[in-house]
Structure formats: structure tokens, C-alpha cells
Amino acid sequence: MSEVKIIGPAVPNMPWQEKPEKVHGAPVWRYSENPVIGRNPAPEVARIFNSAVMPYGDGFIGVFRGEQTNGVPYIYMGKSKDGLHWDFEEERIAFVDEEGKPFMPLYAYDPRLVKVEDVYYIIWCQDFYGAAIGVAKTMDFCTFTRIENPFLPFNRNAVLFPRKIDGKFMMLSRPSDSGHTPFGDIFLSESPDMVYWGRHRHVMGKSFEWWESLKIGGGAAPIETSEGWLLFYHGVSGTCNGYVYSIGGAILDIDNPSMVKYRCSNFLLTPEEWYEERGFVPNVTFPCATLHDGESGRIAIYYGAADTYVGLAFTTVDEIVAYIKKNNSSSEIDKEIGKR
């Protein structure tokens, strides 16, 4: 039984692999059979990465960034019995508007999938006269209805919280520019209805640590725990040979999640394996989803690797929370409410 409690249902059938004898650094270990999704996974799709999954029925369902062979990314749906072996729909998800008419984005990438109450929300990056956030909802994974864009351009890396706080939807995002964004902080916004967004608050920015010295951005949907919201996010550093994307961890205040209680000074995962270092965009580990079991405290992290593959890593809520607290480097700015 975990000392730190995950607030959520049991997921006893989630993928899991026991911790190896020797794990250096953070208590996060890679699945020995990585990558779980390789190249050319479906017709006309060259690569799947930066994708999100969650429990559904007696198995798992996911929304996947499918980089088409023509280079244009769209979102595809996949299903799995074990969270490891995936069957993908050959056609990209067909979005409709509120009237049920076809309403496809020009492109769509880096989706997240979050259930709030009885509705499943897909959040992604798309063109809205510039890079911005797209949102759709579904009840059955058959009809996907797009709703209003929450923010103006330019913005990326939107992550919805899995429950309302004080009756409001909460979303993390990373305001950006029209290019590849050589900067970036995480902000929090709230909405009464998933249409009108406001009360924006700063959460945290880059740090002096090498692995997140350039910019940061949201990753997987926050996990509610007895210690606060456990957030896996990405940090970026610049090198003479390009960007390096690593995975970091923080714990946000349960009632005011713009306030950072603990922030790990060390990366939790950084590119070290061949499938993380070598690919279409080398040196990338990019978290987009977790599966987590409220009974055992087990956590499985799905992450994009080198913009080419999907990797899987494991930890437990006790170990990861203890590690983040032990290596805490949250500043006074992190702890602020984020309003100026």
C-alpha cells in the first residue's frame, strides 16, 4: 500500500514492469521492450509519437500524433488490450462542428486526452491563423465535436486537469511565438464552461538547471495525489547540435495549482537510449500521458522519443514524490500565486 495516495480509480490491468536492480538517478525506469510503437505503424503514417492514452472499457484507448508520409501531422485513434500493442484506425479522426458538419483542422499534433466527469476531451496544437490550441469532446469515441479555441495564437502544450477545481475547468498552456519558440513558461487558465478562459496565472518558468535552461512546457495530465498535483513536464536545453528535451517533475498545490510546492532540480528522464537519441528529431523525451493505479500507486509514463517512436517508463507515486521533494528547488517565484 502506498504512503502517498493517488486520488483515482484502480487500473489493475495497466502495463507494468518491476524495477531493475540498478537504476541510476531518478526512480524512473524504461520498459525493456521499448519502443512500444515503431516506425510506419499504419498506412500512410510514417511515425507516431507525442501521443496520449487512457483506460477505456476493459482495455485502453488513445489519440496519437500520426505524422503522415506527406509530412502533415493529424490525430489518429488507437485501441489496445494491454497498453503495449496497439491497433490504429487507418483514417484520421474525423472532427465535426457543433452542428455535426465536417470541421477538420489544417493540421493537428501533440494531442492530450483527459476525462473530466463524463466527457473525454482531446487537446492539441493546430493552426488558428498561427499555432494555437484546438479542443474537441467525445462521449463515445465515435463522434468528435470541436469546440472553441481556448486561446489566441501563439500557444502550445495545453494540458487539461482531470477534474474541476472550485467548479472551474483548469488548463495549463505555454504561450509562444510564431517560430520554434526559444523561450517558454507554463501558465494556468480557468473556465466555467470550456469556452471562455481567463484568470491566467503563471505557474513556473525555465530554471538554471542545464536540462530546462531554455524553456519548459506541460506534459501529461496532472495526477491528483495526497501531496498535491503530480506533474510530469518537459524541459528543453540548447546545445551546439540542437535542442535536447528531458522529462521533469513537480508537485502543484491541490487547491491553487499555479503555486508550485516542489520542483525537482534533476531531470527524471533524458535522452540516453538509441530510440531517444536517434530519429527524425534526435534527443527528445516528451511526456504526454500516464496510466496510474490508485490502489498500488504504480505509474506508467508514455513519452515521445526522437519525434519517431513512443516509449514507456515506470515509477511509483511513493518513489517519485519522495525524489521530487528530496531534490526540491522551487523558488519564491514558483511558490507565488502567479498574479502580477
C-alpha positions as CSV (number, residue, x, y, z in Angstrom):
1,M,0.0,0.0,0.0
2,S,1.4,3.4,-1.0
3,E,2.1,6.1,1.6
4,V,1.3,8.8,-0.9
5,K,-2.2,8.2,-2.2
6,I,-3.2,8.6,-5.8
7,I,-6.7,10.0,-5.9
8,G,-8.3,8.0,-8.6
9,P,-9.6,4.6,-9.6
10,A,-7.7,1.3,-9.7
11,V,-6.2,0.3,-13.0
12,P,-5.0,-3.2,-12.2
13,N,-4.5,-4.2,-15.9
14,M,-2.1,-1.3,-16.7
15,P,1.2,-2.3,-18.2
16,W,3.9,-2.8,-15.6
17,Q,7.5,-4.0,-15.3
18,E,9.3,-4.3,-12.0
19,K,12.1,-2.0,-11.1
20,P,15.6,-3.3,-12.2
21,E,18.2,-3.8,-9.6
22,K,20.2,-0.8,-10.7
23,V,18.5,2.4,-11.5
24,H,20.7,5.5,-11.5
25,G,19.4,8.9,-10.6
26,A,15.6,9.3,-10.5
27,P,13.5,6.3,-9.7
28,V,12.1,6.0,-13.3
29,W,12.9,3.0,-15.4
30,R,12.3,2.3,-19.1
31,Y,10.3,-0.6,-20.4
32,S,12.8,-3.2,-21.6
33,E,10.9,-3.7,-24.9
34,N,10.9,0.0,-25.9
35,P,9.8,1.4,-28.2
36,V,6.2,0.3,-27.9
37,I,5.3,1.9,-31.2
38,G,7.8,1.9,-34.0
39,R,8.1,3.4,-37.5
40,N,5.4,3.1,-40.2
41,P,2.7,1.9,-37.7
42,A,-0.3,2.4,-40.1
43,P,-0.9,3.0,-43.8
44,E,0.3,6.4,-44.9
45,V,1.7,7.1,-41.4
46,A,5.4,7.3,-41.1
47,R,5.8,7.9,-37.4
48,I,3.6,8.0,-34.3
49,F,4.9,9.9,-31.2
50,N,3.9,12.6,-28.6
51,S,0.5,10.8,-28.0
52,A,-1.9,10.2,-25.2
53,V,-3.7,7.1,-23.8
54,M,-6.1,6.3,-21.0
55,P,-8.2,3.4,-19.7
56,Y,-11.4,2.6,-21.6
57,G,-13.7,-0.3,-21.2
58,D,-11.7,-3.4,-20.4
59,G,-8.6,-2.1,-22.2
60,F,-7.1,1.2,-23.3
61,I,-7.7,3.9,-25.9
62,G,-5.5,6.6,-27.3
63,V,-5.2,9.6,-29.5
64,F,-2.0,9.6,-31.5
65,R,0.1,12.1,-33.4
66,G,0.4,10.5,-36.7
67,E,3.0,12.1,-39.0
68,Q,1.7,11.3,-42.5
69,T,4.1,10.3,-45.2
70,N,3.5,13.7,-46.8
71,G,4.8,15.3,-43.6
72,V,1.5,16.7,-42.3
73,P,0.5,15.6,-38.8
74,Y,-3.0,14.6,-37.9
75,I,-4.6,12.8,-34.9
76,Y,-5.4,9.1,-35.2
77,M,-7.2,6.8,-32.8
78,G,-5.9,3.6,-31.4
79,K,-7.0,0.8,-29.1
80,S,-5.2,-1.8,-27.0
81,K,-5.9,-4.6,-24.7
82,D,-2.7,-4.3,-22.7
83,G,-1.5,-0.7,-23.3
84,L,1.5,-2.1,-25.2
85,H,0.3,-3.5,-28.5
86,W,-1.9,-1.0,-30.5
87,D,-4.3,-1.3,-33.3
88,F,-4.7,2.0,-35.2
89,E,-7.6,3.3,-37.2
90,E,-6.5,3.8,-40.8
91,E,-8.3,7.1,-41.2
92,R,-7.5,10.1,-39.1
93,I,-10.1,11.2,-36.6
94,A,-13.0,13.0,-38.4
95,F,-13.8,16.1,-36.4
96,V,-17.2,17.9,-36.7
97,D,-18.5,21.2,-35.5
98,E,-21.3,21.8,-33.1
99,E,-23.9,21.3,-35.9
100,G,-22.3,17.9,-36.8
101,K,-20.7,19.2,-40.1
102,P,-17.2,18.2,-41.0
103,F,-14.7,20.6,-39.4
104,M,-11.1,19.3,-39.9
105,P,-8.1,21.3,-38.7
106,L,-5.4,22.1,-41.3
107,Y,-3.0,20.0,-39.1
108,A,-3.0,18.7,-35.6
109,Y,-0.3,17.4,-33.3
110,D,0.8,16.5,-29.8
111,P,-2.7,15.6,-28.5
112,R,-3.6,15.0,-24.9
113,L,-6.6,13.0,-23.8
114,V,-8.3,13.8,-20.5
115,K,-11.7,12.7,-19.0
116,V,-13.5,15.3,-16.9
117,E,-16.7,14.0,-15.3
118,D,-18.4,12.1,-18.1
119,V,-16.8,13.8,-21.1
120,Y,-13.5,13.0,-22.9
121,Y,-11.6,16.0,-24.1
122,I,-8.8,16.0,-26.8
123,I,-6.5,18.9,-26.7
124,W,-3.9,19.5,-29.4
125,C,-1.9,22.1,-31.3
126,Q,-3.3,23.3,-34.6
127,D,-3.4,26.3,-37.0
128,F,-5.7,29.1,-35.8
129,Y,-4.1,31.8,-38.0
130,G,-0.9,30.8,-36.2
131,A,0.0,27.9,-33.8
132,A,-2.7,27.7,-31.2
133,I,-4.7,25.2,-29.1
134,G,-7.5,23.1,-30.5
135,V,-10.1,21.2,-28.4
136,A,-12.7,18.6,-29.1
137,K,-15.0,16.5,-26.9
138,T,-16.5,13.0,-27.3
139,M,-18.7,10.7,-25.2
140,D,-18.1,7.5,-27.1
141,F,-15.0,7.9,-29.3
142,C,-17.3,7.7,-32.4
143,T,-18.2,11.4,-32.7
144,F,-15.6,14.1,-32.0
145,T,-17.1,17.6,-31.7
146,R,-14.7,20.5,-31.9
147,I,-15.4,23.4,-29.5
148,E,-14.0,26.9,-29.4
149,N,-10.3,27.6,-29.4
150,P,-9.4,28.5,-25.8
151,F,-6.6,31.0,-26.5
152,L,-5.3,33.3,-29.2
153,P,-2.2,32.4,-31.1
154,F,0.5,31.7,-30.3
155,N,0.2,28.9,-27.8
156,R,1.2,25.2,-27.4
157,N,1.3,22.3,-24.9
158,A,-2.2,22.7,-23.5
159,V,-2.9,20.2,-20.7
160,L,-6.3,19.9,-19.0
161,F,-6.7,18.9,-15.4
162,P,-8.8,15.7,-14.9
163,R,-11.3,17.4,-12.6
164,K,-12.7,20.8,-11.9
165,I,-11.3,23.0,-9.1
166,D,-13.9,25.2,-7.4
167,G,-16.3,24.4,-10.2
168,K,-13.9,25.6,-12.9
169,F,-12.0,23.7,-15.6
170,M,-8.3,24.2,-15.3
171,M,-5.8,24.1,-18.2
172,L,-2.0,24.5,-18.4
173,S,-0.5,26.1,-21.5
174,R,2.7,27.5,-22.9
175,P,2.4,30.8,-24.7
176,S,4.9,31.0,-27.5
177,D,5.7,32.8,-30.8
178,S,5.3,32.1,-34.5
179,G,8.6,30.1,-34.7
180,H,10.1,27.3,-32.8
181,T,9.9,29.4,-29.6
182,P,13.3,29.9,-28.0
183,F,11.5,30.6,-24.7
184,G,8.5,29.5,-22.7
185,D,6.9,29.3,-19.3
186,I,3.9,27.3,-18.1
187,F,0.7,29.2,-17.3
188,L,-2.7,28.2,-15.8
189,S,-6.1,29.4,-17.0
190,E,-9.6,28.6,-15.9
191,S,-13.0,28.4,-17.5
192,P,-16.6,27.9,-16.3
193,D,-17.6,26.2,-19.5
194,M,-14.6,25.2,-21.7
195,V,-15.4,28.2,-23.9
196,Y,-14.4,31.3,-22.0
197,W,-11.0,31.3,-20.5
198,G,-9.4,33.7,-18.1
199,R,-7.9,34.3,-14.6
200,H,-4.5,33.5,-16.1
201,R,-1.7,32.7,-13.6
202,H,2.0,32.0,-14.0
203,V,3.0,28.5,-12.8
204,M,6.7,28.2,-13.4
205,G,9.4,29.1,-15.9
206,K,12.8,27.8,-17.0
207,S,15.5,27.3,-14.4
208,F,19.2,27.5,-14.2
209,E,19.4,23.7,-14.4
210,W,21.0,22.8,-17.8
211,W,18.2,20.4,-18.9
212,E,15.5,23.1,-18.6
213,S,17.5,26.3,-19.2
214,L,15.8,27.3,-22.4
215,K,12.1,26.6,-22.0
216,I,9.6,24.3,-20.4
217,G,6.1,23.0,-21.2
218,G,3.3,20.9,-19.9
219,G,3.4,17.1,-20.4
220,A,0.9,14.5,-19.1
221,A,-2.3,15.5,-17.4
222,P,-1.6,16.2,-13.7
223,I,-2.2,13.2,-11.3
224,E,-4.1,14.1,-8.2
225,T,-2.3,12.8,-5.1
226,S,-2.5,13.3,-1.3
227,E,0.7,15.5,-1.7
228,G,-0.8,17.7,-4.5
229,W,-1.0,17.6,-8.3
230,L,1.9,15.5,-9.6
231,L,3.0,17.0,-12.9
232,F,5.4,15.4,-15.5
233,Y,6.5,18.1,-17.8
234,H,9.3,18.7,-20.4
235,G,12.3,20.9,-20.2
236,V,14.5,22.0,-23.1
237,S,18.2,22.9,-23.3
238,G,20.1,24.3,-26.2
239,T,23.3,22.8,-27.4
240,C,25.7,23.4,-30.3
241,N,23.9,20.5,-32.0
242,G,20.3,21.5,-31.4
243,Y,17.7,21.2,-28.7
244,V,17.5,18.4,-26.0
245,Y,14.2,17.5,-24.5
246,S,14.1,16.0,-21.0
247,I,11.3,15.0,-18.6
248,G,10.9,16.8,-15.3
249,G,8.6,16.6,-12.3
250,A,6.8,19.0,-10.0
251,I,4.0,19.0,-7.4
252,L,1.4,21.7,-7.5
253,D,-0.8,22.9,-4.8
254,I,-4.1,20.9,-4.8
255,D,-6.4,23.9,-4.4
256,N,-4.2,26.6,-6.2
257,P,-2.3,24.7,-8.8
258,S,-0.5,27.9,-10.0
259,M,1.5,27.5,-6.8
260,V,4.5,25.1,-7.0
261,K,5.0,23.2,-3.8
262,Y,8.0,21.1,-5.0
263,R,10.0,21.2,-8.2
264,C,12.7,18.7,-8.9
265,S,16.1,20.1,-9.8
266,N,17.2,17.0,-11.6
267,F,15.6,15.6,-14.8
268,L,13.6,12.4,-14.4
269,L,14.5,11.1,-17.8
270,T,16.8,12.4,-20.5
271,P,17.7,11.0,-23.9
272,E,20.1,8.1,-23.4
273,E,18.8,5.2,-25.4
274,W,19.1,4.8,-29.2
275,Y,15.4,5.4,-29.8
276,E,15.6,8.7,-27.9
277,E,18.8,9.9,-29.4
278,R,18.3,8.8,-33.0
279,G,15.3,9.6,-35.1
280,F,13.6,12.3,-37.1
281,V,14.3,14.9,-34.4
282,P,17.2,13.5,-32.2
283,N,17.5,13.8,-28.4
284,V,13.8,14.0,-27.4
285,T,11.9,12.5,-24.5
286,F,8.5,14.2,-24.4
287,P,5.8,13.1,-21.9
288,C,2.1,13.2,-23.0
289,A,0.2,10.8,-20.8
290,T,0.3,8.5,-17.8
291,L,-1.6,5.5,-16.6
292,H,-1.8,5.3,-12.9
293,D,-3.3,2.8,-10.4
294,G,-5.0,4.3,-7.4
295,E,-4.6,1.1,-5.5
296,S,-1.0,0.1,-6.0
297,G,0.5,3.6,-6.7
298,R,2.0,2.4,-9.9
299,I,2.6,4.9,-12.7
300,A,3.3,4.3,-16.4
301,I,4.6,7.3,-18.4
302,Y,4.1,7.4,-22.2
303,Y,6.5,9.6,-23.9
304,G,7.5,10.6,-27.5
305,A,11.1,9.6,-28.4
306,A,13.1,11.4,-31.0
307,D,9.8,12.5,-32.8
308,T,9.7,9.0,-34.2
309,Y,8.7,6.5,-31.5
310,V,6.6,6.0,-28.4
311,G,8.4,4.9,-25.3
312,L,7.2,3.7,-21.9
313,A,8.7,4.2,-18.5
314,F,7.6,3.3,-15.0
315,T,7.7,4.6,-11.4
316,T,5.7,4.6,-8.3
317,V,4.0,7.5,-6.6
318,D,5.9,7.0,-3.4
319,E,9.3,6.9,-5.0
320,I,8.7,9.8,-7.4
321,V,7.2,12.1,-4.9
322,A,9.9,11.4,-2.4
323,Y,12.6,12.0,-5.1
324,I,11.0,15.4,-6.1
325,K,10.8,16.5,-2.5
326,K,14.3,15.4,-1.7
327,N,15.7,17.4,-4.8
328,N,13.3,20.3,-4.4
329,S,14.5,23.6,-5.9
330,S,11.2,25.5,-6.1
331,S,11.9,29.3,-5.9
332,E,9.8,32.0,-4.4
333,I,8.5,32.9,-7.8
334,D,7.4,29.2,-8.2
335,K,5.5,29.4,-4.9
336,E,3.7,32.6,-5.8
337,I,0.0,32.6,-6.8
338,G,1.3,33.8,-10.2
339,K,-0.6,37.1,-10.4
340,R,1.0,40.4,-11.0
